[in-house]
Amino acid sequence: MNATVSILTEIPEELHESLKSYLESHPTWDQDRVFTAALSLFLLQNGNGDRRAARVYLESLFHHCG
């Protein structure tokens, strides 16, 4: 069984403003990296212990540009 996941969502204005502020002060991060880190951490904490989520989370944290 292949599941397709497509993400298009609205976020509360408060989160949008916080994200904008964070990205302005952390130039090595971008929106995709933040969402990847957040989603993988959520799955790591609430999922079935899949090590792939842990790997993605750690890669998103320690990814350095340039």
Secondary structure, DSSP 8 states (H G I E B T S, - for coil): ------------HHHHHHHHHHHHH-TT--HHHHHHHHHHHHHHHHSS--HHHHHHHHHHHH----
